[in-house]
Amino acid sequence: VQLMEIGGNMVDPGGSLRLTCLTSGFYFPTVSMAWYRQGPGQDRDFIAGISDDGRTTNYAISVKDRFTISRDNTFNVLYLQMNGLRPEDTATYYCNHRKGGYFGQGTQVTVAT
């Protein structure tokens, strides 16, 4: 299993970013996936999950209505659209293979002026 997160950057408060997780080594369309994040000095926390077919999603309260998780089962890619970013969203973001518990190496998102 290989997971590679890309798209992290520094952005102003109120801005938007889209993270992408490139996957390989497993049959992506059959696996539920998720995004987690870990802020400075904090635990790694769940923020969004999506079923294998993409029809069911769930979110942490802290990101609900601002972030959107989606997937493309044709290209084996997971996305996280992040809008209305806040300084407290600053963290390293990881995609997660839910069944196997695998994580990628993460991508850094920094929200600051």
Secondary structure, DSSP 8 states (H G I E B T S, - for coil): -EEEEE---EE-TT--EEEEEEEESS-GGG--EEEEEE-TTS-EEEEEEE-TTS--EEE-TTTTTTEEEEEETTTTEEEEEE-S--GGG-EEEEEEETTTTEE---EEEEE--
